[in-house]
Amino acid sequence: MNPKSEILIKNADVILTMNDAREDLVHTDIRVRDGLIVELGQGLSSDGELVHATGCVVTPGLVNTHHHLYQTLTRAVPEAQDALLFGWLKTLYPIWEKFGPEEIYVSTQIGLAELALTGCSMTSDHLYLYPNGARLDDSIAAGQEIGMRFHPTRGAMSIGESDGGLPPDSLVEKENAILEDCIRVVDKYHDASEGSLLRVGIAPCSPFSVSRGLMQDAAKLARDKQVMLHTHLAENDEDIAYSLEKFGCRPGQYAEELGWTGDDVWHAHCVKLDGQEIDLFAESHTGIAHCPCSNCRLGSGIAPVRQMRDAGVNVGLGVDGSASNDSSNLMEEARQAMLLQRVSQGADAMSAREALEIATRGGAEVLNRPECGQIAVGKRADIAIWDVSGIESAGSWDPAALVLAGPRKVRTLFVEGVQIVRDYHISAINLPLMIERQNKLVGALQEKL
């Protein structure tokens, strides 16, 4: 389909705009042209493609702010199913070190397809290991084929087991080589223009897998290149203990010392931030990727999202890798975020509508994409259409409460005005063939072990 052609989304039951007034529009049409939303209203007509939305709720495309797409090849590994973070990593590193370019490419495509089929139009990815000739280019190629708005980050690990780190030496890189490759991929791929489908970030894996020097150099490089910074932070009690022992301070303080705060930085997890660190992130406009399902799976705890939001911290959602979440469904993530805040602080701690806002507009704000995450004139046409006429929503008094009653699969998904999910099917690839290819790679990895 020509992305420059006009599209008219006709007669949506409800549009959850997530605009500045947080309006809900009833029985409304959306006109899309040249990748932009150009008109909202009733009774609109068009000579372009007509997409009927009767019986549907329309939202902005969901935004995923933290993922490790390569991990779709290591779902439900038996020895890692019941481990805490550090033990989980030690179990999986020997598998990941056997990956190569094909494993990175195929797993990325599967993960992106799963996200798209569940309404996600924009995602980041944190790829921090490059075994056997794999490069960030492999995941970028996969992302460009799917057609989602993609924010891959050039991750890295530089402290291996022989230097007291967690990863095997085979998965770490020399720090000069890391910085040189960061420059290469940013120069080759990063597109800073408004409406860009591809932006590259710089993302050392974590404070316990790279040196202080690399964290500082990465921050300087990112500011020089005007790209965003990303890492894991304060994920669980082990993480806090490591920071206190090795750095003599809490993770938030360490981040501030290294230059890792600001509106060009977002941290994954932040389960164990204290009040002082929350205030620091609010004042510095540092973003957070909240990953509730992964935090539950690894027993990391419940992130203080209510306190973060009340303090003014920008919070988005992340599904995290499929080795610690098992799926890549951002609507399920929104529901889990809501439930965890309620179970820890009461049933009125977070509404379904707020959880959906975090999954859309919240994520766009964390990734510095103000042109996305809303359905409003002048915003990019990243639009999810959810059919609420099926069994998941049957009997629902509020079809707009998608987080409560479903559905969990999107009928139609537009990214930049291009329909990448049509009638529940991904448009760009032969998904059954890719699934078969993925499962063959899993079998080959099992044989190697």
C-alpha positions in Angstrom: 0.0 0.0 0.0 1.2 3.5 -0.9 1.8 5.3 2.5 1.1 8.6 0.7 -2.5 7.6 -0.2 -5.4 8.8 2.0 -7.1 6.5 4.4 -10.4 7.1 6.2 -11.1 5.1 9.4 -14.8 5.2 9.5 -17.3 5.4 12.5 -15.2 4.1 15.4 -17.4 3.4 18.4 -15.0 5.1 20.7 -11.6 6.8 20.1 -9.4 7.0 23.2 -7.3 10.0 22.0 -4.8 10.4 24.8 -4.7 14.0 23.6 -3.9 16.9 26.0 -7.6 17.1 27.1 -7.7 13.2 27.3 -10.9 13.3 25.2 -12.9 10.2 24.2 -14.6 10.6 20.8 -17.8 8.7 20.0 -18.8 7.5 16.5 -16.0 9.5 15.0 -13.9 9.2 11.8 -10.2 9.6 11.3 -8.6 10.9 8.1 -5.0 10.0 7.5 -2.8 11.4 4.8 1.0 11.2 4.2 1.5 9.4 7.5 -0.3 12.0 9.5 -3.7 12.4 11.2 -5.2 15.3 9.3 -8.9 15.4 10.4 -11.2 14.0 13.1 -14.9 14.3 12.8 -18.3 12.7 12.0 -19.6 12.0 8.5 -16.3 12.4 6.7 -15.9 11.1 3.2 -12.8 10.1 1.1 -11.8 8.7 -2.3 -9.0 6.8 -0.5 -9.0 3.5 1.3 -11.9 3.0 3.7 -11.4 1.1 6.9 -14.6 0.4 8.8 -14.3 0.7 12.6 -17.9 0.1 13.7 -17.9 -2.2 16.7 -14.3 -1.1 17.5 -12.4 1.0 20.0 -9.5 2.9 18.6 -6.4 3.9 20.5 -2.9 5.3 19.7 -0.5 2.5 18.9 1.0 1.0 22.0 4.6 1.9 22.8 7.2 -0.6 24.2 10.1 1.1 26.0 12.2 -2.0 26.9 12.8 -5.3 25.2 15.5 -7.8 24.4 14.1 -9.2 21.2 16.8 -11.8 20.8 15.4 -13.6 23.8 12.3 -14.9 21.9 14.6 -17.9 21.2 14.9 -18.7 24.9 11.4 -18.7 26.3 10.7 -21.0 29.2 14.2 -22.5 29.5 13.7 -25.1 32.3 16.8 -24.2 34.4 16.0 -20.5 34.3 12.3 -20.7 35.1 12.6 -20.3 38.9 15.8 -18.2 39.2 16.4 -14.7 40.5 18.0 -12.2 38.2 21.7 -13.0 38.7 21.2 -16.8 38.6 18.9 -16.4 35.7 21.6 -14.6 33.7 24.2 -17.2 34.6 22.0 -19.9 33.3 21.2 -18.2 30.0 24.6 -16.8 29.1 26.0 -20.2 27.9 23.0 -20.5 25.5 23.2 -16.9 24.2 26.9 -17.2 23.5 26.0 -19.8 20.8 23.8 -17.3 18.9 24.9 -15.7 15.6 23.5 -13.3 13.0 20.7 -15.6 11.9 19.5 -16.1 15.5 19.4 -12.4 16.1 17.6 -11.7 12.9 14.9 -14.4 13.3 14.2 -13.8 17.0 13.9 -10.1 16.3 11.3 -10.6 13.6 9.3 -13.0 15.8 9.3 -10.6 18.7 8.4 -7.6 16.6 5.6 -9.5 14.9 4.2 -10.5 18.3 4.3 -6.9 19.5 2.5 -5.7 16.3 -0.2 -8.3 16.6 -0.9 -7.1 20.1 -1.2 -3.4 19.1 2.3 -2.1 19.5 3.4 0.4 16.9 6.7 1.6 18.4 9.3 -0.4 20.3 12.8 0.0 21.6 15.3 -3.0 21.7 18.3 -3.5 24.0 20.8 -5.8 22.3 23.9 -6.0 24.5 25.6 -9.2 23.2 27.1 -9.9 19.8 28.4 -13.5 19.6 29.8 -15.2 16.5 29.7 -12.1 14.2 26.2 -10.9 15.2 25.7 -7.1 14.9 23.0 -4.6 15.6 22.6 -4.4 11.8 20.9 -7.9 12.0 18.1 -6.7 14.3 17.7 -3.4 12.3 17.2 -5.4 9.1 14.5 -7.4 10.8 12.8 -4.3 12.1 12.8 -2.5 8.8 11.1 -5.5 7.1 8.3 -5.6 9.7 7.6 -1.8 9.4 7.3 -0.8 13.0 8.7 2.4 14.5 11.9 1.0 15.8 14.4 2.3 18.5 17.2 -0.3 18.6 20.0 0.5 21.0 23.7 -0.5 20.8 24.2 -2.3 24.1 27.4 -3.7 25.4 29.1 -5.7 28.2 32.8 -5.2 29.0 33.4 -6.9 32.4 33.6 -10.7 32.1 33.9 -13.5 34.6 37.7 -13.2 34.7 37.4 -9.5 35.9 34.7 -10.3 38.5 31.7 -9.7 36.2 28.7 -12.0 35.6 28.9 -12.7 31.8 31.4 -15.2 30.3 34.4 -13.6 28.8 33.2 -14.8 25.3 30.3 -12.3 25.5 32.2 -9.2 26.5 33.9 -6.7 24.2 36.8 -4.3 24.4 35.6 -0.9 25.4 37.2 1.0 22.5 35.6 -1.4 20.1 32.2 -0.8 21.7 32.5 2.9 21.3 33.7 2.7 17.7 30.7 0.5 16.8 28.3 2.8 18.6 29.6 5.6 16.3 29.3 3.4 13.3 25.6 2.3 13.8 24.5 5.8 14.8 26.1 7.4 11.8 24.7 4.7 9.5 21.2 4.3 10.8 20.0 7.0 13.1 17.3 9.2 11.7 16.5 12.2 13.9 13.7 13.6 11.7 10.2 14.0 12.9 8.2 10.9 12.1 11.4 8.8 11.8 10.9 5.0 11.8 14.4 4.3 13.0 16.3 5.9 15.8 19.4 4.4 17.4 20.4 4.7 21.1 23.5 3.9 23.1 22.9 1.4 25.9 25.7 -0.2 28.0 23.9 -3.2 29.6 24.1 -2.4 33.3 26.3 -0.8 35.9 27.4 -4.4 36.9 28.5 -5.4 33.4 30.5 -2.4 32.2 33.1 -0.1 33.8 32.5 3.4 35.2 34.6 4.7 32.4 32.5 3.2 29.7 29.3 4.5 31.3 30.8 8.0 31.3 32.2 7.7 27.7 28.8 6.4 26.5 27.1 9.4 28.0 29.5 11.8 26.3 29.2 10.1 23.0 25.4 10.1 23.1 25.3 13.8 23.8 27.8 14.4 21.0 25.6 12.4 18.6 22.4 13.7 20.1 20.9 10.2 20.6 19.3 8.7 23.7 20.9 6.6 26.5 19.5 3.5 28.1 20.5 0.9 30.7 19.1 -1.3 33.4 19.0 0.2 36.9 17.9 -0.8 40.4 16.2 -3.9 39.2 16.2 -5.9 42.5 17.8 -6.2 45.9 20.9 -7.9 44.5 21.3 -4.9 42.2 21.1 -2.4 45.2 23.6 -4.5 47.2 26.1 -4.6 44.3 25.8 -0.8 43.9 26.4 -0.1 47.6 29.3 -2.5 47.7 31.1 -1.6 44.5 30.2 2.1 44.1 29.5 3.2 47.7 26.1 4.7 46.7 22.7 3.8 45.5 22.0 3.3 41.8 20.3 6.6 41.3 23.2 8.5 42.8 25.6 6.5 40.7 23.6 7.4 37.5 23.7 11.0 38.4 27.5 11.0 39.0 28.0 9.4 35.6 25.9 11.9 33.7 23.1 9.3 33.3 20.1 11.6 34.1 18.2 13.9 31.9 15.4 13.9 29.3 17.7 12.0 26.9 18.0 9.0 29.3 15.6 6.3 30.3 16.3 3.4 32.7 14.7 0.0 32.7 13.0 -1.5 35.8 13.9 0.9 38.7 12.0 -1.5 41.0 14.0 -0.4 44.1 14.3 3.3 43.7 13.8 5.2 47.0 12.1 8.6 47.4 15.2 10.6 46.9 16.0 8.8 43.6 12.4 9.3 42.4 12.7 13.0 43.1 16.0 13.1 41.2 14.5 11.5 38.2 11.5 13.8 38.3 13.6 16.9 38.5 16.0 15.8 35.8 13.2 14.5 33.5 14.8 11.0 33.4 12.5 8.4 32.0 11.6 4.9 33.3 10.6 1.7 31.5 8.4 -0.2 33.9 8.4 -4.0 33.2 5.8 -5.5 35.6 5.5 -9.0 34.2 9.3 -9.6 34.1 9.6 -8.1 37.6 7.0 -10.6 38.8 8.6 -13.6 36.9 12.1 -12.9 38.4 10.7 -12.0 41.9 12.3 -8.6 41.7 9.4 -6.7 43.4 6.8 -4.1 42.6 8.1 -0.8 41.2 6.8 2.3 43.0 5.0 3.5 39.9 2.3 5.4 41.8 4.9 7.4 43.6 6.9 7.9 40.4 3.8 9.2 38.5 2.7 11.4 41.4 6.2 12.9 41.6 6.2 13.8 37.8 8.5 11.0 36.5 7.9 10.0 32.9 7.0 6.3 33.0 6.4 4.0 30.0 5.9 0.2 29.8 8.3 -2.5 28.7 7.6 -6.1 28.0 11.3 -7.0 28.6 12.8 -10.0 27.0 10.8 -13.2 26.4 13.2 -15.1 28.6 11.9 -13.3 31.6 8.4 -12.4 30.5 7.5 -15.3 28.1 5.4 -13.1 25.8 5.5 -9.7 24.1 2.0 -8.4 24.7 1.9 -4.8 25.8 -1.8 -4.8 26.6 -1.1 -7.6 29.1 1.7 -5.5 30.5 -0.6 -2.6 31.0 -3.1 -4.8 32.9 -0.3 -6.2 35.1 1.0 -2.7 35.8 -2.5 -1.7 37.0 -2.9 -4.9 39.1 0.5 -4.6 40.9 -0.2 -1.0 41.9 -3.6 -2.1 43.2 -2.3 -5.1 45.1 0.4 -3.0 46.8 -1.6 0.2 47.4 -5.3 -0.4 47.1 -7.9 -0.8 44.4 -7.9 2.9 43.6 -4.2 3.2 43.1 -4.3 3.0 39.3 -7.3 3.0 36.9 -7.5 1.0 33.7 -7.5 4.3 31.7 -4.2 5.4 33.4 -2.6 2.1 32.6 -3.5 2.5 29.0 -2.2 6.1 29.0 1.2 4.8 30.3 1.2 2.2 27.5 0.6 4.8 24.8 1.4 8.5 25.5 3.6 7.6 28.4 5.9 5.5 26.4 6.1 8.0 23.6 7.1 10.7 26.1 9.8 8.4 27.5 11.3 7.9 24.1 11.1 11.6 23.2 8.5 11.1 20.5 5.9 13.9 21.2 4.6 13.4 17.7 3.4 9.9 18.6 1.2 8.4 21.4 -1.9 10.5 20.7 -4.8 10.6 18.2 -4.9 14.3 17.3 -4.6 16.4 14.2 -1.0 16.8 13.3 0.2 13.6 15.1 1.7 10.6 13.3 -0.8 8.0 12.2 0.1 5.2 14.6 -3.3 3.8 15.2 -4.6 0.6 16.8 -8.2 -0.7 16.0 -9.6 -3.2 18.6 -12.7 -5.1 17.7 -14.8 -5.2 20.9 -17.7 -7.3 19.3 -16.1 -10.6 20.3 -16.3 -12.9 23.3 -13.6 -11.1 25.3 -15.7 -8.0 25.5 -19.1 -9.6 25.6 -21.1 -8.2 28.5 -18.7 -5.3 29.1 -20.4 -2.1 30.2 -17.4 -0.1 29.2 -15.9 -1.3 25.9 -13.2 1.4 26.3 -11.8 -0.4 29.3 -9.6 -2.6 27.2 -7.2 -3.2 30.0 -10.0 -4.8 32.0 -12.0 -6.8 29.5 -9.9 -7.1 26.4 -9.4 -7.9 23.6 -5.7 -8.7 23.7 -5.1 -8.9 19.9 -5.4 -6.0 17.6 -7.6 -6.2 14.4 -5.8 -3.5 12.5 -2.6 -1.5 13.2 -1.3 1.5 11.3 2.3 2.8 11.6 3.0 6.1 9.8 -0.3 5.5 7.9 0.8 2.1 6.7 -1.4 -0.9 7.7 1.1 -3.4 9.1 -1.6 -5.6 10.8 -4.7 -6.3 8.7 -7.5 -8.5 10.0 -5.3 -10.0 12.7 -2.5 -10.9 10.3 1.0 -9.3 10.0 1.3 -7.9 6.5 5.1 -7.9 5.8 6.3 -11.4 6.4 5.2 -15.1 6.1 4.7 -15.6 9.9 4.1 -19.4 9.9 7.4 -19.8 7.9 9.3 -17.6 10.3 7.9 -19.5 13.3 9.0 -22.7 11.7 12.5 -21.2 11.2 12.6 -20.0 14.8 11.7 -23.4 16.2 14.4 -25.1 14.0 17.0 -22.7 15.5 15.8 -23.6 19.0 16.3 -27.3 18.2 19.8 -26.6 16.9 20.7 -24.7 20.1 19.4 -27.6 22.2 21.6 -30.0 20.3 24.7 -27.8 20.8 24.1 -27.9 24.5 
